[in-house]
């Protein structure tokens, strides 16, 4: 199964099983396209880091494409991508893949790398006890996923479709004081304190502190993504906080 073509075929058949009358729901289609983009980003990062062994190239491709496997079931059954209101999509994705993916001829160590990357791509952090052989693949999944979400959110803000993607954030405007204080205290923000698009943007900015590879931060910096977030939050008088976060990101 060390074949990108076979992996793509498995993914396409799996996703197609969620089609109704030949079509995915809009949010499932969003995740299908996201998965393909993350696949490309993961492969590009791996190539830039010279992870050039054939199995490394396959792992980067498979991890990117399969990281959100559980999202399709999640939206079908719960009509949400909120893990707190349904299930942990990283854990569920690893369970689905362990049970249903074609593992023929894939060595056990590579199987565990892929499953760990899927399981931990959405966690607050990679568990410290994660074996070193798996750790870099978890880091790759997290960076590639974040890069695409950064780009996707910025693009939708620019073209006026952001609330199609984040409908619940339309109900409230402004920053939550509890979230600002949480970010000041910990450098991270939790969704329990987030209500608005501005809250989401502040949380997203903190993601920059969790990027694992210099090329990831450099890519987003060159695209102006971090500066745009800071600009969008400027009127909320937290320039000291956003400036400090960006400075830390740029110095990583």
C-alpha positions as MATLAB code, in Angstrom:
seq = 'XXXXXXXXXXXXXXXXXXXXXXXXXXXXXXXXXXXXXXXXXXXXXXXXXXXXXXXXXXXXXXXXXXXXXXXXXXXXXXXXXXXXXXXXXXXXXXXXXXXXXXXXXXXXXXXXXXXXXXXXXXXXXXXXXXXXXXXXXXXXXXXXXXXXXXXXXXXXXXXXXXXXXXXXXXXXXXXXXXXXXXXXXXXXXXXXXXXXXXXXXXXXXXXXXXXXXXXXXXXXXXXXXXXXXXXXXXXXXXXXXXXXXXXXXXXX';
ca = [
       0.000    0.000    0.000;
       3.032    2.320   -0.249;
       1.296    3.888   -3.226;
      -0.079    7.409   -3.301;
      -2.445    6.352   -6.082;
      -3.962    3.562   -3.976;
      -4.214    5.879   -0.969;
      -6.035    8.450   -3.081;
      -8.352    5.748   -4.396;
      -9.169    4.568   -0.870;
      -9.876    8.135    0.251;
     -12.121    8.844   -2.728;
     -14.144    5.657   -2.215;
     -14.468    6.405    1.499;
     -15.638    9.977    0.915;
     -18.021    8.892   -1.835;
     -19.791    6.650    0.684;
     -21.154    9.827    2.311;
     -22.707   11.181   -0.866;
     -26.490   11.417   -1.025;
     -27.926   11.440   -4.532;
     -24.385   11.798   -5.789;
     -23.457   14.860   -3.739;
     -21.752   15.658   -0.464;
     -23.219   18.229    1.886;
     -21.528   21.610    1.496;
     -19.507   21.314    4.698;
     -18.354   17.806    3.789;
     -17.259   19.091    0.394;
     -15.329   21.821    2.185;
     -13.478   19.132    4.161;
     -12.847   17.035    1.051;
     -11.129   19.979   -0.638;
      -9.312   20.865    2.577;
      -7.937   17.321    2.800;
      -6.465   17.504   -0.692;
      -4.877   20.889   -0.005;
      -3.367   19.704    3.292;
      -1.972   16.714    1.407;
      -0.155   19.060   -0.961;
       1.121   21.246    1.879;
       2.373   18.255    3.887;
       4.235   16.953    0.840;
       5.781   20.371    0.203;
       6.973   20.717    3.815;
       8.435   17.202    3.785;
      10.240   17.925    0.521;
      11.654   21.191    1.889;
      12.976   19.245    4.873;
      14.499   16.649    2.510;
      12.407   13.774    3.794;
      12.999   12.067    0.478;
      12.838    8.351    1.197;
       9.958    6.706   -0.726;
       8.152    5.703    2.464;
       8.604    9.243    3.836;
       6.991   10.688    0.721;
       4.111    8.252    1.042;
       3.642    9.037    4.730;
       3.552   12.796    4.119;
       0.984   12.319    1.362;
      -1.182    9.884    3.341;
      -1.081   11.906    6.568;
      -2.151   15.068    4.796;
      -4.939   13.402    2.846;
      -6.324   11.271    5.683;
      -5.937   13.567    8.702;
      -9.625   14.604    8.694;
     -11.108   11.199    7.854;
     -13.618   11.395   10.703;
     -15.018   14.785    9.671;
     -17.346   13.212    7.105;
     -18.997   10.927    9.659;
     -19.029   13.747   12.195;
     -20.991   16.098    9.972;
     -23.329   13.381    8.736;
     -24.299   12.353   12.260;
     -24.093   15.639   14.188;
     -24.230   18.429   11.558;
     -21.272   20.091   13.246;
     -17.489   20.108   13.250;
     -17.428   21.027   16.938;
     -15.714   18.149   18.716;
     -17.167   19.233   22.052;
     -20.674   18.693   20.654;
     -19.915   15.370   18.965;
     -16.642   13.439   19.247;
     -12.906   14.001   19.048;
     -12.302   13.784   15.311;
      -8.613   12.989   15.690;
      -9.279    9.974   17.893;
     -12.208    8.838   15.752;
     -10.210    9.255   12.559;
      -7.445    7.019   13.885;
     -10.064    4.426   14.869;
     -11.654    4.471   11.410;
      -8.323    4.158    9.641;
      -7.099    1.380   11.934;
     -10.255   -0.558   11.111;
     -10.908    0.285    7.454;
      -7.778    1.496    5.657;
      -5.924   -0.926    3.394;
      -2.790   -1.669    5.430;
      -1.521   -4.443    3.170;
       2.294   -4.412    3.045;
       2.538   -1.320    5.295;
       5.039   -1.971    8.075;
       3.725   -1.696   11.627;
       5.982    1.245   12.450;
       4.673    3.284    9.519;
       1.098    2.344   10.387;
       1.619    3.711   13.888;
       3.205    6.913   12.544;
       0.182    7.600   10.359;
      -2.343    6.780   13.088;
      -0.503    8.920   15.647;
      -0.407   11.869   13.235;
      -4.153   11.606   12.637;
      -4.934   11.079   16.321;
      -2.915   14.049   17.556;
      -3.298   16.580   14.733;
      -6.146   18.330   16.566;
      -4.931   18.127   20.157;
      -3.749   21.127   22.190;
      -0.260   19.667   21.950;
       1.514   16.512   20.900;
       1.695   14.336   24.028;
       5.239   14.519   25.462;
       5.498   10.728   25.663;
       4.913   10.308   21.925;
       7.744    8.136   20.527;
      10.322   10.196   18.663;
       9.804    8.167   15.483;
       6.153    9.296   15.427;
       6.656   12.838   16.682;
       7.828   14.479   13.462;
       4.857   13.056   11.571;
       2.473   14.446   14.166;
       4.226   17.800   13.803;
       3.896   17.644   10.019;
       0.155   16.965   10.173;
      -0.409   19.839   12.581;
       1.582   22.388   10.559;
       0.067   21.438    7.205;
      -3.452   21.543    8.647;
      -2.909   24.947   10.260;
      -1.403   26.471    7.129;
      -4.443   25.570    5.070;
      -6.888   26.807    7.703;
      -5.002   30.104    7.977;
      -5.245   30.533    4.213;
      -8.844   29.390    3.973;
     -10.074   31.730    6.699;
      -8.218   34.710    5.249;
      -9.560   33.985    1.781;
     -13.126   33.740    3.035;
     -12.812   36.953    4.992;
     -11.532   38.659    1.848;
     -14.355   37.358   -0.344;
     -17.112   37.793    2.237;
     -17.990   34.120    2.766;
     -16.445   33.563    6.195;
     -19.786   33.052    7.927;
     -20.654   30.247    5.530;
     -17.720   28.454    7.113;
     -18.171   29.753   10.693;
     -21.925   30.425   10.975;
     -22.143   30.533   14.758;
     -19.536   33.301   14.964;
     -21.914   35.676   13.174;
     -24.030   36.070   16.300;
     -21.487   38.012   18.367;
     -18.974   40.751   17.559;
     -15.868   41.764   19.512;
     -13.386   40.081   21.776;
     -14.259   38.072   24.857;
     -12.430   39.511   27.904;
     -12.073   35.984   29.262;
     -10.346   34.856   26.087;
      -7.981   37.828   26.048;
      -6.989   37.155   29.629;
      -6.511   33.466   28.884;
      -4.208   34.256   25.968;
      -2.275   36.766   28.065;
      -1.806   34.201   30.814;
      -1.093   31.065   28.782;
      -0.288   32.040   25.195;
      -3.221   29.905   24.091;
      -6.947   30.350   23.764;
      -9.717   27.796   24.225;
     -12.950   27.606   22.292;
     -14.952   27.617   25.527;
     -14.108   31.330   25.802;
     -14.686   32.083   22.112;
     -17.911   33.447   20.651;
     -17.096   35.800   17.798;
     -15.045   35.849   14.618;
     -12.601   38.145   16.421;
     -12.209   35.552   19.174;
     -11.513   32.905   16.557;
      -8.926   35.148   14.897;
      -7.101   35.702   18.174;
      -7.043   31.966   18.848;
      -5.815   31.422   15.324;
      -2.976   33.893   15.840;
      -1.807   31.866   18.839;
      -1.574   28.843   16.561;
       1.500   30.509   15.105;
       3.291   29.763   18.375;
       2.563   26.065   17.878;
       4.123   25.728   14.424;
       6.845   23.120   14.446;
       8.970   23.888   11.397;
      10.564   27.254   10.525;
       9.366   26.875    6.934;
       5.755   26.851    8.161;
       6.026   30.163   10.001;
       8.092   31.673    7.198;
       5.481   30.703    4.613;
       2.631   32.345    6.496;
       4.739   35.392    7.316;
       5.594   35.898    3.649;
       1.906   35.624    2.762;
       1.095   38.359    5.294;
      -1.348   36.181    7.215;
      -0.154   37.082   10.719;
      -0.084   40.794    9.907;
      -3.632   40.632    8.544;
      -4.926   39.043   11.731;
      -3.239   41.718   13.844;
      -4.698   44.398   11.575;
      -8.205   42.949   11.920;
      -7.889   43.040   15.722;
      -6.298   46.488   15.914;
      -9.429   48.364   16.961;
      -9.896   46.127   19.995;
      -6.910   47.671   21.785;
      -4.821   44.558   22.265;
      -1.963   45.646   20.020;
       0.527   44.911   22.798;
      -0.706   41.315   22.930;
      -0.868   40.675   19.195;
       2.499   42.371   18.737;
       4.077   40.162   21.384;
       2.646   37.008   19.788;
       3.848   37.972   16.320;
       7.299   38.842   17.657;
       7.554   35.389   19.233;
       6.414   33.730   16.004;
       8.970   35.607   13.931;
      11.758   34.728   16.377;
      11.009   31.004   16.450;
];
